[in-house]
Amino acid sequence: MKLGLKIMNTQNVNDGKTIAIISYITIIGTIIAFIMNQDKRNTFASFHIRQALGLWLTFFALGYIIGGFDSWLVTLGWYNF
């Protein structure tokens, strides 16, 4: 049974490094990296795009929950983290 996973070799990693780095620069960078990776479909870059998207969505979800507290100290502490 094949899972369809590709093994990442050195060439694949080197080709996807730039896109992977861009994906972690704000949510806009994640969207730009997603668009850049549409043509090549680099597995290394795809992994990092999914990771960055998960981090941003988690940050916004937790920020929304913490923002419900009526204390500037709690809310400000979260966004300074």
RODREN-629502 format. One record per residue: residue number from 0; x negated, y negated, z negated of N, C-alpha, C in turn; residue in three letters. Coordinates in pm, 1 decimal. Atoms other than C-alpha are relative to their C-alpha. Layout:
% RODREN-629502
<atom NUM; <X; Y; Z>; <X; Y; Z>; <X; Y; Z>; 'ALA'>
...
END
This chain:
% RODREN-629502
<atom 0; <-84.2; 117.6; 0.0>; <0.0; 0.0; 0.0>; <-88.9; -124.1; 0.0>; 'MET'>
<atom 1; <78.4; 122.5; -10.6>; <-152.6; -328.9; 111.2>; <78.9; -116.6; -54.3>; 'LYS'>
<atom 2; <-65.0; 116.9; 56.1>; <-76.0; -646.2; -73.9>; <-15.7; -122.8; 88.4>; 'LEU'>
<atom 3; <19.1; 113.2; -88.9>; <-187.9; -872.4; 206.7>; <-96.2; -103.7; -55.0>; 'GLY'>
<atom 4; <95.9; 93.6; 57.6>; <-461.9; -1032.5; -1.9>; <-127.5; 0.4; 81.6>; 'LEU'>
<atom 5; <125.8; 11.4; -72.2>; <-769.1; -1160.6; 174.3>; <-112.8; -18.7; -99.9>; 'LYS'>
<atom 6; <117.1; 17.4; 84.5>; <-1110.2; -1135.1; 18.4>; <-66.1; -132.2; 38.2>; 'ILE'>
<atom 7; <62.7; 129.6; -25.9>; <-1271.9; -1475.0; -20.0>; <-149.8; 18.9; 17.0>; 'MET'>
<atom 8; <143.1; -5.4; -23.0>; <-1614.5; -1483.5; 138.0>; <-58.1; -141.2; -8.6>; 'ASN'>
<atom 9; <67.9; 128.8; 15.1>; <-1869.0; -1763.7; 126.8>; <46.0; -101.0; 104.1>; 'THR'>
<atom 10; <-43.4; 90.9; -107.0>; <-1760.6; -1910.2; 461.2>; <140.1; -53.7; -28.9>; 'GLN'>
<atom 11; <-136.4; 40.6; 32.9>; <-1395.2; -1918.7; 350.3>; <0.8; -103.2; -113.0>; 'ASN'>
<atom 12; <8.9; 93.3; 112.7>; <-1487.4; -2093.6; 24.5>; <-56.3; -133.7; 46.0>; 'VAL'>
<atom 13; <61.0; 124.8; -47.1>; <-1711.1; -2349.7; 196.1>; <95.2; -79.7; 88.6>; 'ASN'>
<atom 14; <-95.1; 69.5; -86.9>; <-1441.4; -2430.5; 453.0>; <112.8; -65.2; -79.3>; 'ASP'>
<atom 15; <-113.1; 50.9; 75.7>; <-1178.1; -2488.3; 184.4>; <-34.1; -90.7; -116.3>; 'GLY'>
<atom 16; <40.2; 80.8; 116.6>; <-1381.0; -2684.4; -72.8>; <56.6; -141.4; 2.7>; 'LYS'>
<atom 17; <-46.8; 138.1; -8.8>; <-1284.2; -3029.3; 51.5>; <149.4; -9.5; -28.9>; 'THR'>
<atom 18; <-144.5; -0.5; 22.6>; <-914.5; -2949.2; 59.2>; <30.6; 33.3; -145.5>; 'ILE'>
<atom 19; <-21.3; -37.5; 140.3>; <-938.6; -2786.0; -284.3>; <-26.4; -117.8; -93.3>; 'ALA'>
<atom 20; <31.4; 116.2; 83.8>; <-1099.8; -3096.1; -434.3>; <108.5; -106.7; 14.5>; 'ILE'>
<atom 21; <-104.4; 100.6; -23.9>; <-842.9; -3327.7; -274.8>; <129.2; 37.1; -72.2>; 'ILE'>
<atom 22; <-126.4; -43.0; 60.3>; <-559.8; -3118.4; -419.1>; <11.8; -38.4; -147.2>; 'SER'>
<atom 23; <-4.9; 34.0; 142.1>; <-654.2; -3212.4; -775.8>; <1.9; -151.7; -26.0>; 'TYR'>
<atom 24; <0.8; 145.4; 16.8>; <-657.7; -3591.2; -713.4>; <144.0; -49.7; 10.1>; 'ILE'>
<atom 25; <-139.7; 43.4; 14.2>; <-309.0; -3701.1; -827.7>; <96.7; 87.2; 79.9>; 'THR'>
<atom 26; <-102.8; -77.0; -70.9>; <16.5; -3560.4; -695.7>; <-3.0; -32.8; 149.3>; 'ILE'>
<atom 27; <12.6; 38.5; -141.9>; <-39.2; -3752.9; -370.4>; <-110.4; 82.7; 65.9>; 'ILE'>
<atom 28; <107.3; -83.6; -51.8>; <-366.5; -3564.0; -323.2>; <45.6; 142.6; 24.2>; 'GLY'>
<atom 29; <-53.7; -134.3; -18.2>; <-180.5; -3236.0; -366.9>; <83.3; 7.2; 127.4>; 'THR'>
<atom 30; <-82.6; 3.0; -121.3>; <65.3; -3333.5; -94.7>; <-88.2; -13.0; 124.9>; 'ILE'>
<atom 31; <91.8; 16.0; -113.4>; <-216.8; -3446.6; 136.6>; <-73.2; 131.0; 27.7>; 'ILE'>
<atom 32; <69.9; -127.2; -17.2>; <-407.5; -3121.0; 76.6>; <92.9; 105.8; 59.3>; 'ALA'>
<atom 33; <-97.5; -94.8; -55.2>; <-91.0; -2921.5; 148.7>; <16.1; -22.0; 150.6>; 'PHE'>
<atom 34; <-14.7; 31.8; -142.7>; <-51.0; -3100.5; 483.3>; <-127.5; 36.5; 76.8>; 'ILE'>
<atom 35; <126.7; -32.5; -66.1>; <-422.0; -3059.5; 566.7>; <-17.9; 149.8; 17.9>; 'MET'>
<atom 36; <19.2; -145.1; -3.5>; <-404.9; -2685.8; 497.9>; <102.7; 70.8; 89.1>; 'ASN'>
<atom 37; <-101.8; -62.6; -83.8>; <-107.3; -2623.6; 729.0>; <-58.6; 63.6; 125.6>; 'GLN'>
<atom 38; <57.9; -52.4; -124.0>; <-325.8; -2569.3; 1035.7>; <-92.8; 119.0; -24.3>; 'ASP'>
<atom 39; <103.0; -101.8; 21.8>; <-609.8; -2361.1; 891.7>; <47.6; 117.6; -84.0>; 'LYS'>
<atom 40; <-47.2; -103.4; 94.2>; <-428.2; -2164.3; 618.2>; <-116.5; 67.5; -71.5>; 'ARG'>
<atom 41; <113.1; -50.1; 75.8>; <-743.4; -2126.5; 410.8>; <49.2; 53.5; -134.7>; 'ASN'>
<atom 42; <-49.3; -61.7; 123.8>; <-679.4; -1886.9; 118.9>; <-56.9; -66.4; -124.0>; 'THR'>
<atom 43; <62.6; 68.3; 113.2>; <-925.2; -2064.3; -111.9>; <71.3; -132.0; -28.8>; 'PHE'>
<atom 44; <-69.2; 127.7; 15.6>; <-759.5; -2401.1; -52.4>; <144.0; 21.4; -45.7>; 'ALA'>
<atom 45; <-138.6; -29.0; 38.9>; <-410.3; -2249.8; -83.4>; <9.7; 31.0; -148.8>; 'SER'>
<atom 46; <2.1; -31.9; 142.3>; <-498.1; -2110.7; -425.9>; <-7.5; -127.7; -83.5>; 'PHE'>
<atom 47; <18.1; 122.9; 77.6>; <-613.9; -2451.2; -549.6>; <116.5; -96.7; 16.1>; 'HIS'>
<atom 48; <-118.4; 83.0; -18.6>; <-315.5; -2631.3; -400.0>; <112.0; 48.4; -91.3>; 'ILE'>
<atom 49; <-102.3; -55.1; 90.5>; <-81.2; -2396.2; -589.2>; <-33.2; -29.8; -145.3>; 'ARG'>
<atom 50; <41.4; 30.9; 136.7>; <-282.6; -2447.4; -907.9>; <27.5; -146.6; -33.5>; 'GLN'>
<atom 51; <-18.7; 143.3; 24.2>; <-275.4; -2827.6; -876.1>; <148.8; -34.3; -8.8>; 'ALA'>
<atom 52; <-143.4; 26.0; 3.7>; <97.3; -2828.9; -800.9>; <60.4; 48.1; -131.5>; 'LEU'>
<atom 53; <-47.6; -51.1; 128.3>; <162.2; -2613.7; -1107.1>; <-40.0; -89.5; -115.7>; 'GLY'>
<atom 54; <45.6; 90.3; 105.9>; <-44.8; -2843.9; -1325.8>; <80.3; -129.1; -1.3>; 'LEU'>
<atom 55; <-76.1; 125.2; -6.7>; <135.6; -3156.5; -1202.5>; <144.4; 19.1; -42.4>; 'TRP'>
<atom 56; <-139.6; -24.5; 39.1>; <481.5; -3004.0; -1240.1>; <11.6; 23.2; -150.5>; 'LEU'>
<atom 57; <0.5; -21.2; 144.6>; <396.0; -2888.2; -1592.5>; <-19.1; -132.0; -73.9>; 'THR'>
<atom 58; <25.0; 130.0; 62.0>; <260.8; -3232.7; -1679.7>; <126.0; -85.9; 0.5>; 'PHE'>
<atom 59; <-121.4; 81.5; -8.4>; <576.4; -3405.9; -1555.5>; <112.9; 57.1; -85.4>; 'PHE'>
<atom 60; <-105.5; -61.0; 81.1>; <808.7; -3156.0; -1725.9>; <-24.0; -25.2; -148.7>; 'ALA'>
<atom 61; <30.4; 25.1; 140.5>; <631.0; -3186.6; -2059.8>; <8.1; -149.7; -32.0>; 'LEU'>
<atom 62; <-11.1; 144.1; 20.4>; <610.3; -3564.3; -2017.4>; <144.2; -44.4; -15.0>; 'GLY'>
<atom 63; <-141.6; 32.0; 10.3>; <985.7; -3577.5; -1968.4>; <53.7; 40.0; -137.7>; 'TYR'>
<atom 64; <-45.0; -47.6; 132.0>; <1044.0; -3372.5; -2284.9>; <-56.6; -88.1; -110.4>; 'ILE'>
<atom 65; <64.1; 80.7; 103.6>; <793.6; -3569.2; -2493.2>; <48.8; -144.4; 6.3>; 'ILE'>
<atom 66; <-51.6; 135.2; -14.6>; <928.6; -3896.1; -2352.4>; <133.6; -19.4; -69.8>; 'GLY'>
<atom 67; <-126.8; 8.4; 71.2>; <1258.3; -3815.0; -2525.2>; <-15.6; -36.9; -146.0>; 'GLY'>
<atom 68; <22.7; 40.8; 138.1>; <1100.1; -3878.0; -2863.7>; <4.6; -151.9; -7.6>; 'PHE'>
<atom 69; <-14.3; 145.0; 14.5>; <1172.5; -4224.1; -2994.8>; <-117.6; -56.3; -79.9>; 'ASP'>
<atom 70; <118.4; 46.8; 70.0>; <816.6; -4288.2; -3106.4>; <-108.3; -31.6; 103.0>; 'SER'>
<atom 71; <106.9; 38.3; -91.0>; <551.0; -4479.1; -2916.2>; <-127.3; 78.6; -27.1>; 'TRP'>
<atom 72; <122.3; -73.3; 33.0>; <278.7; -4290.7; -3102.3>; <-1.9; 137.1; 66.4>; 'LEU'>
<atom 73; <-5.9; -133.0; -63.8>; <396.2; -3952.3; -2972.7>; <-12.3; -12.8; 150.9>; 'VAL'>
<atom 74; <0.1; 15.4; -145.3>; <459.9; -4071.8; -2619.5>; <-135.1; -51.4; 50.5>; 'THR'>
<atom 75; <128.9; 55.1; -42.1>; <141.3; -4276.9; -2592.2>; <-111.8; 103.3; -17.8>; 'LEU'>
<atom 76; <99.0; -105.0; 22.0>; <-62.5; -3991.5; -2738.4>; <0.5; 104.6; 110.1>; 'GLY'>
<atom 77; <-9.7; -100.0; -107.4>; <63.4; -3756.4; -2467.3>; <-65.3; -52.4; 127.3>; 'TRP'>
<atom 78; <51.6; 52.3; -125.7>; <-25.8; -3985.8; -2178.2>; <-146.8; -40.7; -9.2>; 'TYR'>
<atom 79; <143.6; 24.9; 14.6>; <-369.3; -4069.5; -2321.5>; <-79.3; 128.5; 2.1>; 'ASN'>
<atom 80; <65.4; -130.5; 0.0>; <-448.2; -3699.7; -2339.2>; <-47.5; 28.0; 139.6>; 'PHE'>
END
